[in-house]
Amino acid sequence: MKVRVDSELCQGHTLCAMNAPDLFALRDEDGHAYALLEEVPADKEGQAREAARSCPEQAIVLF
């Protein structure tokens, strides 16, 4: 599974980083999220899905 954050949609709610701190972080300059890894390790896929579900802006794309 791969993951990315749509920077146009992200509003910096931080829910993804709280749900999956190994996968997401926030930029210092604007507070918006970004994916730490493009490829999600198999044991972290559940966290990636939960982060995507928790995003109010639906800015997390899993593929």
C-alpha positions in Angstrom: 0.0 0.0 0.0 1.2 3.5 -0.8 0.1 6.7 0.9 0.2 10.4 0.2 -1.4 13.6 1.6 -3.1 16.0 -0.7 -1.6 19.3 0.4 -4.4 21.2 -1.3 -7.0 19.6 1.0 -5.0 19.2 4.3 -6.0 21.8 6.9 -3.6 20.6 9.6 -6.0 19.0 12.0 -3.2 16.6 13.2 -5.5 13.6 13.5 -3.4 11.5 11.1 -0.2 12.2 13.0 -1.9 11.3 16.3 -3.3 8.1 14.8 -0.2 7.0 12.9 2.9 9.0 14.2 5.2 6.6 12.3 3.6 7.5 9.0 2.7 11.2 9.2 4.2 14.4 10.4 3.4 18.1 10.3 5.3 20.7 8.4 6.7 23.5 10.6 6.0 26.2 8.0 2.2 25.6 7.6 1.2 22.8 10.0 0.0 20.6 7.2 0.6 16.9 7.2 2.9 14.9 5.0 3.6 11.2 4.7 6.9 10.1 6.2 7.0 7.1 3.9 5.5 6.6 0.5 5.3 2.8 0.9 3.4 1.7 4.1 4.9 -1.3 5.8 2.4 -4.2 6.0 2.2 -4.0 9.8 1.3 -0.3 9.6 -1.5 -0.6 7.0 -4.2 -0.6 9.7 -2.8 2.7 11.1 -2.8 4.2 7.6 -6.4 3.3 7.1 -7.4 4.7 10.5 -5.6 7.9 9.7 -7.3 8.2 6.4 -10.7 7.6 8.0 -10.1 10.2 10.7 -9.1 13.0 8.3 -12.0 15.5 8.2 -10.8 16.8 4.9 -10.2 13.3 3.4 -6.8 14.5 2.4 -5.1 11.2 2.8 -4.9 9.0 -0.3 -4.2 5.3 0.0 -3.4 3.3 -3.2 
